Amino acid sequence: MTYSFTGRAVLGGASLAIATLGSAPSLAATRIQRLVSPGGIEAWFVQDATVPLIAMEYAFGGGATQDPTDKPGVGHMVASLLDEGSGDLDFKTFHERLDRRAIELSFTSTRDQFRGSLRMLKDSRDEAFDLLRMALTAPRFEASDVERIRAAVLANLRRDSTNPSTLANRKFLEVAFNDHPYARQAGGTVESVPKIDVADLKDYVRRVIAKDTLKIAVVGDVDPETLGRLLDKTFGSLPAKAELTLVPDVVAAKPPQRVFTPLDVPQTVVTFGGPGVRRSEPDFMAACVVDHILGGRGLSSRLFREVREKRGLAYYVRETLLWMNHSAVFIGDTATRADRAGETVEEVEKQARRMAEEGPTQQELDDAKSYLKGSQMLALDTSSNLARALLQCQLDKLPIDHIEKHSALVDAVTLEDARKAAQRLWGQGLLTVIVGRSPLAAAQSTTAPSATTPPPAAVQSGAAPSAATPATPN
């Protein structure tokens, strides 16, 4: 399928460039447009008047990698504070205006992007976009608001300090990425958050929120001319260029490795993974397919069958690919009884090793393709979901017709492709982080003798406090 890029249409006296599909077999694909506002703001756009609703997702390059080295969590604090008042509107007035018109406005600092989401009824679009403009260009950062958000962030961090799943994920990133920015805690630490001041917040906004890294996706009941005007009004006054700190590419630590962190909880959490496949690599789609076969969500993955169904070791076990701008990993997790943690770890490693050596069967490959093609379309069932998908395509530097081509890309994966991807992902073993009771404590807490193997020998990462409540599978 090809795209035909139309010429310029003169709308309201201004030149608004829109690239549309020439012809396509599906309705979704025919509606995707590349819109450039009169002021040069670009967006991927789907005009849909099915319901009087508009959803916009957008992102600026940067995210948590732009936090000062000694103050992780600045971006997270900014994301929590931008909607706490701006311009001449204090926290209460700003939120009253949002609530009065049922406007949903939120911000998030991820590893590589500072992201935002805006959702509103058609009749509220002018006020919604104006409130967003104010939040981005004139945040107040009032002392009382900063301290209230700081207290909430610290409370969450203290709670997470006894959450085995959170501790396992953090330790995995620390081991995988060592001194790279990806190893930092994006939400900050109990040591760093108290040191963040208003100057840090303002400096982050000045450096990160700029037009040159901005990506936008809009889906909903708005015409191109009106949307172009709204984009210019909202984003047009932002700085032209961001001042981002250079982030180097990095390859995750080579497995096999095991790290054990003691924590007095009834259930032991296991996080496992290793170097992955970056989104731009030719092997990416084959890696997605074979990763789903080994540990995808649902009831049909090999890990689910072997770990849960056959052995009853855990309620859940799952794995996924995680790709970032400068690296990629595969990462999975499970939780089990402390006295069966060793057996669980051994079985996960066994299945990963088997997949690396043998690859999937043809039936597994066919079933995975069918699932991935169907689930991809079901994931685009709302305006917000479609906007998020279009934004992610832009962040991943994919062509505008990627959604239309997705099924064909999945179908093109051969059994040999899948086997090569499996060998690449799991051929070196796993980087495994175990958080829970020590083998001796687990044995002492078991009322009946157990024939299972205790957690295998691992590098102990240091003591951790007892948890008030156990982790439960979800």
Secondary structure, DSSP 8 states (H G I E B T S, - for coil): ---B----EEETTEEEEEEB-S--SSHHHHHEEEEE-TTS-EEEEEE--SSSEEEEEEEEE-GGGGS-TT-TTHHHHHHHHTTS-BTTB-HHHHHHHHHHTT-EEEEEE-SSEEEEEEEEEGGGHHHHHHHHHHHHH-B---HHHHHHHHHHHHHHHHHHTT-HHHHHHHHHHHHHHTTSGGGS-TT--TTTGGG--HHHHHHHHHHH--GGG-EEEEEES--HHHHHHHHHHHHTTS-SS-------------S-EEEEEE---SEEEEEEEEE---TTSTTHHHHHHHHHHHH-SSS-SHHIIIIIITT---S-EEEEEEE-SS-EEEEEEEEEEGGGHHHHHHHHHHHHHHHHHH---HHHHHHHHHHHHHHHHHTT-SHHHHHHHHHHHHHTT--TTHHHHHHHHHHT--HHHHHHHHHHHHTT--EEEEEE--HHHHHHH-SS---S------EE-------SS-----
